């Protein structure tokens, strides 16, 4: 019998964590509700030094306004760094609520202002709805920096899972449109390549838990409106498809060794470095997808959090 590859501190949680493996058009609504319910069950530390407000910013041309949850220090200071954050959920589920704890902690410990994007979801709103919503928020934050009390020169972007993939696409879009200078991109176990689990098969041990090959295929099909892995998928939909990664902002990529996205994340990191983009990589042994969200107090989860917090802190530090 082969040894259990899951780190001991993450094993017990597998008995109660939700899985996206059976997601389909028929089960989508129930899956969305189960995901949110599971997040709400996680114990969340209170951060009285963080103020949270909700609002909207103008959407992309012809689209509705984009809901945004804003987190800022109660004792805010002018010219604070800003983070446009993009939530997880496979682009087919989730809201800013799923990353509420992460955002509160970042604001409390790093003193930044976070704008968390409630982008439109697939399949109701397929590509390019989500990425255009994210860009609309990024552009609004940049254009309204003074009234928001943030430093236009210290705008970073970040997200986890599908939000990490959208962040990578947003970095490409910002580079190409040349309207906003992005300082740094935080990619937490990002969903980068539509081919994973369809035409590219990672080893069986990767993607066995939480986010599986079947879930990945469903989500990409819903977002792209076509079979994932086919020719012609644009880089603004799946960042791994980009031919040119030069000129992108420095990056952090973190992922678990059992995550379905491990190979694509490491390959993307290597391509970024080959293109001259400063890139930091962190791999947590024995960790499956979104391990740190559901077991935040595990020692390895704390190590992971400290790793990307340190990367963010370096990125936003004044020279």
For each residue, the residues with C-beta under 8 A, 3 or more apart:
1:
2: 5
3:
4: 11
5: 2 205 257 258 286
6: 10 11 14 209 258 286 288
7: 10 11 284 285 286 287 298 300
8: 11 286
9: 295 298 299 300 301
10: 6 7 13 14 286 287 288 291 295 298 300
11: 4 6 7 8 14
12: 15
13: 10 16 17 294 295
14: 6 10 11 17 209 288
15: 12
16: 13
17: 13 14 38 209 210 294
18: 31 34 35 38 210
19: 22 209 210 212 215
20: 23 31 35 90 210 211 212 215 219
21: 212 214 215
22: 19 27 31 214
23: 20 27 28 31 90 92 214 215 218 219
24: 27 28 218
25: 28 123
26:
27: 22 23 24 30 31
28: 23 24 25 31 32 92 93 123
29: 32 33
30: 27 33 34
31: 18 20 22 23 27 28 34 35 93
32: 28 29 35 36 89 92 93 94
33: 29 30 36 37
34: 18 30 31 37 38
35: 18 20 31 32 38 39 89 93 94 98
36: 32 33 39 40 94 95 97 98
37: 33 34 40 41
38: 17 18 34 35 41 42 294
39: 35 36 42 97 98 293
40: 36 37 97
41: 37 38
42: 38 39 101 293 294 296
43:
44: 100 101 104
45: 101 104 105
46:
47: 50 104 105 107 108
48: 74
49: 73 74 75 108
50: 47 71 72 73 74 104 107 108
51: 71 72 73 74 76
52: 69 70 71 104
53: 69 70
54: 67 68 69 70
55: 67 68 70
56: 65 66 67 68
57: 65 66 68 136 137 140
58: 65 66 136 140
59: 63 64 65 66 132 133 136
60: 63 132 133 135 136
61:
62:
63: 59 60 66 120 129 132 133 136
64: 59
65: 56 57 58 59
66: 56 57 58 59 63 117 118 119 133 136 137
67: 54 55 56 96 118
68: 54 55 56 57 96 115 116 117 118 137
69: 52 53 54 96 100 103 115 116 118
70: 52 53 54 55 113 114 115 116
71: 50 51 52 103 104 106 107 113 114 116
72: 50 51 76 80 107 113 114 149
73: 49 50 51 76 77 80 107 108 111 113
74: 48 49 50 51
75: 49
76: 51 72 73 80 113 149
77: 73 80 111 149
78: 149
79: 149 150 151 154
80: 72 73 76 77 111 112 113 149 150 151 154
81: 110 111 112 113 150 151 154 155 156 183 316
82: 112 113 114 115 141 145 148 150 151 154 155 156
83: 106 112 113 114 115 155 156 157 158 186 312
84: 114 115 117 134 137 138 141 155 156 157 158 170
85: 96 99 103 114 115 116 117 157 158 159 163
86: 116 117 119 134 157 158 159 162 163 164 166 167 170
87: 94 95 96 98 99 116 117 118 159 160 162 163
88: 94 98 99 159 160 161 162 163 164 290 293
89: 32 35 92 93 94 95 98 121 161 162 163
90: 20 23 93 94 161 162 191 211 215 216 218 219
91: 121 122 130 162 165 166 191 219 222 223
92: 23 28 32 89 121 122 123 218 219 222 223
93: 28 31 32 35 89 90 121
94: 32 35 36 87 88 89 90 98 121 162 163
95: 36 87 89 98 118
96: 67 68 69 85 87 99 100 103 116 117 118
97: 36 39 40 100
98: 35 36 39 87 88 89 94 95 293
99: 85 87 88 96 102 103 116 160 163 293
100: 44 69 96 97 103 104
101: 42 44 45 104 105 293 296
102: 99 105 106 160 293
103: 69 71 85 96 99 100 106 107 114 116
104: 44 45 47 50 52 71 100 101 107 108
105: 45 47 101 102 108 109 305
106: 71 83 102 103 109 110 112 114 309 312
107: 47 50 71 72 73 103 104 110 111 112 113 114
108: 47 49 50 73 104 105
109: 105 106 309
110: 81 106 107 309 312 313 316
111: 73 77 80 81 107
112: 80 81 82 83 106 107 156 312 316
113: 70 71 72 73 76 80 81 82 83 107 148 149 150
114: 70 71 72 82 83 84 85 103 106 107
115: 68 69 70 82 83 84 85 137 141
116: 68 69 70 71 85 86 87 96 99 103
117: 66 68 84 85 86 87 96 133 134 137
118: 66 67 68 69 87 95 96
119: 66 86 129 130 131 133 134 166
120: 63 124 125 129 130 133
121: 89 91 92 93 94 124 125 130
122: 91 92 125 126 127 129 130 219 222 223
123: 25 28 92 126 222 223 225
124: 120 121
125: 120 121 122 129 130
126: 122 123 129 222 223 224 225
127: 122 130 131 223 224 225 234 236 237
128: 131 132 236 237
129: 63 119 120 122 125 126 132 133
130: 91 119 120 121 122 125 127 133 134 166 223
131: 119 127 128 134 135 166 169 170 173 236 237
132: 59 60 63 128 129 135 136
133: 59 60 63 66 117 119 120 129 130 136 137
134: 84 86 117 119 130 131 137 138 166 167 169 170
135: 60 131 132 138 139 170 173 174 177
136: 57 58 59 60 63 66 132 133 139 140
137: 57 66 68 84 115 117 133 134 140 141
138: 84 134 135 141 142 155 157 170 174 180 182
139: 135 136 142 143 179 180
140: 57 58 136 137 143 144
141: 82 84 115 137 138 144 145 148 150 155
142: 138 139 145 152 155 179 180
143: 139 140
144: 140 141 147 148
145: 82 141 142 148 150 151 152 155
146: 149 152
147: 144
148: 82 113 141 144 145
149: 72 76 77 78 79 80 113 146
150: 79 80 81 82 113 141 145 154 155
151: 79 80 81 82 145 154 155
152: 142 145 146 155 181
153: 181 183
154: 79 80 81 82 150 151 183 316 318
155: 81 82 83 84 138 141 142 145 150 151 152 180 181 182 183
156: 81 82 83 84 112 182 183 184 185 186 249 312 315 316
157: 83 84 85 86 138 167 170 171 174 182 184 185 186 249
158: 83 84 85 86 163 164 167 184 185 186 187 188 312
159: 85 86 87 88 162 163 164 165 166 167 186 187 188 190
160: 87 88 99 102 163 164 188 189 190 290 293
161: 88 89 90 164 165 188 189 190 191 211 261 289 290
162: 86 87 88 89 90 91 94 159 165 166 191 219
163: 85 86 87 88 89 94 99 158 159 160 166 167 188 190
164: 86 88 158 159 160 161 167 168 186 187 188 189 190 191 192
165: 91 159 161 162 168 169 190 191 192 238 239
166: 86 91 119 130 131 134 159 162 163 169 170
167: 86 134 157 158 159 163 164 170 171 185 186 187 190
168: 164 165 171 172 185 187 190 192 239 268
169: 131 134 165 166 172 173 235 236 237 238 239
170: 84 86 131 134 135 138 157 166 167 173 174 182 185
171: 157 167 168 174 175 182 185 239 248 249 251
172: 168 169 175 176 235 236 239 242 248
173: 131 135 169 170 176 177 236
174: 135 138 157 170 171 177 178 179 180 181 182
175: 171 172 178 182 247 248
176: 172 173
177: 135 173 174 180
178: 174 175
179: 139 142 174
180: 138 139 142 155 174 177
181: 152 153 155 174
182: 138 155 156 157 170 171 174 175 185 249
183: 81 153 154 155 156 249 250 315 316
184: 156 157 158 249 250 251 252 311 312 315 316
185: 156 157 158 167 168 170 171 182 248 249 250 251 252
186: 83 156 157 158 159 164 167 251 252 308 311 312
187: 158 159 164 167 168 190 251 252 253 254 265
188: 158 159 160 161 163 164 254 255 308
189: 160 161 164 254 255 256 259 261 265 289 290
190: 159 160 161 163 164 165 167 168 187 239 253 255 261 265 268
191: 90 91 161 162 164 165 216 219 261
192: 164 165 168 238 239 240 261 264 265 268
193: 196 200 238 240 241 264 268
194: 198 220 224 228 229 233 237 238 240 241
195: 198 199 200 228 229 240
196: 193 200 202 213 216 260 261 263 264
197: 200 201 202 207 212 213 214 216 217 260
198: 194 195 213 216 217 220 227 228 229
199: 195 228 229
200: 193 195 196 197 229 263 264
201: 197 213
202: 196 197 206 207 260 262 263
203: 206
204: 208
205: 5 208 258
206: 202 203 258 259 260 262 263
207: 197 202 211 212 213 216 258 259 260 289
208: 204 205 212 258 288
209: 6 14 17 19 212 258 288 289
210: 17 18 19 20 288 289 290
211: 20 90 161 207 215 216 259 260 261 289 290
212: 19 20 21 197 207 208 209 215 216 260
213: 196 197 198 201 207 216 217 260
214: 21 22 23 197 217 218
215: 19 20 21 23 90 211 212 218 219
216: 90 191 196 197 198 207 211 212 213 219 220 228 260
217: 197 198 213 214 220 221 228
218: 23 24 90 92 214 215 221 222
219: 20 23 90 91 92 122 162 191 215 216 222 223
220: 194 198 216 217 223 224 228 238
221: 217 218 224 225 226 227 228
222: 91 92 122 123 126 218 219 225
223: 91 92 122 123 126 127 130 219 220 237
224: 126 127 194 220 221 227 228 233 237 238
225: 123 126 127 221 222
226: 221 230 233
227: 198 221 224 230
228: 194 195 198 199 216 217 220 221 224 233
229: 194 195 198 199 200
230: 226 227 233
231:
232:
233: 194 224 226 228 230 237 238 241
234: 127 237 238 241
235: 169 172 238 239 241 242 243
236: 127 128 131 169 172 173
237: 127 128 131 169 194 223 224 233 234 241
238: 165 169 192 193 194 220 224 233 234 235 241
239: 165 168 169 171 172 190 192 235 242 268
240: 192 193 194 195 264 267 268
241: 193 194 233 234 235 237 238
242: 172 235 239 245
243: 235
244: 247 275
245: 242 248 271 272 274 275 277
246: 275 276 277
247: 175 244
248: 171 172 175 185 245 251 272 275 277
249: 156 157 171 182 183 184 185 277
250: 183 184 185 277 278 279 315
251: 171 184 185 186 187 248 269 272 277 278 279 280
252: 184 185 186 187 279 280 281 282 308 311 312
253: 187 190 265 266 268 269 279 280 281 282
254: 187 188 189 281 282 283 284 304 307 308
255: 188 189 190 259 261 262 265 266 282 283 284
256: 189 259 262 283 284 285 286 287 288 289 291
257: 5 262 283 284 285 286 287
258: 5 6 205 206 207 208 209 262 286 287 288 289
259: 189 206 207 211 255 256 262 265 287 288 289
260: 196 197 202 206 207 211 212 213 216 289
261: 161 189 190 191 192 196 211 255 264 265 289
262: 202 206 255 256 257 258 259 265 266 283
263: 196 200 202 206 266 267
264: 192 193 196 200 240 261 267 268
265: 187 189 190 192 253 255 259 261 262 268 269
266: 253 255 262 263 269 270 281 283
267: 240 263 264 270 271
268: 168 190 192 193 239 240 253 264 265 271 272
269: 251 253 265 266 272 273 279 281
270: 266 267 273 274
271: 245 267 268 274 275
272: 245 248 251 268 269 275 277 279
273: 269 270 276 277 278 279
274: 245 270 271
275: 244 245 246 248 271 272
276: 246 273
277: 245 246 248 249 250 251 272 273
278: 250 251 273
279: 250 251 252 253 269 272 273
280: 251 252 253 311
281: 252 253 254 266 269
282: 252 253 254 255 304 307 308
283: 254 255 256 257 262 266
284: 7 254 255 256 257 287 291 300 303 304
285: 7 256 257 300
286: 5 6 7 8 10 256 257 258 300
287: 7 10 256 257 258 259 284 291 292 300 304
288: 6 10 14 208 209 210 256 258 259 291
289: 161 189 207 209 210 211 256 258 259 260 261
290: 88 160 161 189 210 211 293 294
291: 10 256 284 287 288 294 295 298 300 301 304
292: 287 295 296 298 301 304 305
293: 39 42 88 98 99 101 102 160 290 296
294: 13 17 38 42 290 291
295: 9 10 13 291 292 298 301
296: 42 101 292 293 301 302 305
297: 301 302
298: 7 9 10 291 292 295 301 302
299: 9 302 303
300: 7 9 10 284 285 286 287 291 303 304
301: 9 291 292 295 296 297 298 304 305
302: 296 297 298 299 305 306
303: 284 299 300 306 307
304: 254 282 284 287 291 292 300 301 307 308
305: 105 292 296 301 302 308 309
306: 302 303 309 310
307: 254 282 303 304 310 311
308: 186 188 252 254 282 304 305 311 312
309: 106 109 110 305 306 312 313
310: 306 307 313 314
311: 184 186 252 280 307 308 314 315
312: 83 106 110 112 156 158 184 186 252 308 309 315 316
313: 110 309 310 316 317
314: 310 311 317
315: 156 183 184 250 311 312
316: 81 110 112 154 156 183 184 312 313
317: 313 314
318: 154
319:
